């Protein structure tokens, strides 16, 4: 089993920055590509960003390209999401999830087997 715990969310003004962290338990972190999803009230959960096992390849939703940066530190079993130039529409609960099948790019056959509890990010105008 893999346990994931997100942290770093909170209230931030539009244009500001926050860094989310996802701490993974156990010894299996480097086995997985990792992803960030988010879910806003009344909306479906959506893919935000992904990263492959060694961190060499990254993927971003069009809505966050140029503003967010995903990274990982396998030695610390931690995934990060640096969020810059935040907009009110970024307000959501952010979740990290393992991608045991692929590279962190979401596919129909992707297996997002483990999820954290989520951390709330609220961006005020």
Secondary structure, 3 states (H helix, E strand, C coil): CCCEEEECCEEEECCCCEEEEEEECCCCHHHCEEEEEEECCCCCCEEEEEECCCCCCEEECCCCCCCEEEEEEHHHCEEEEEECCCCHHHCEEEEEEEECCCCCCCCCCCCCCCECCCEEEEEEC
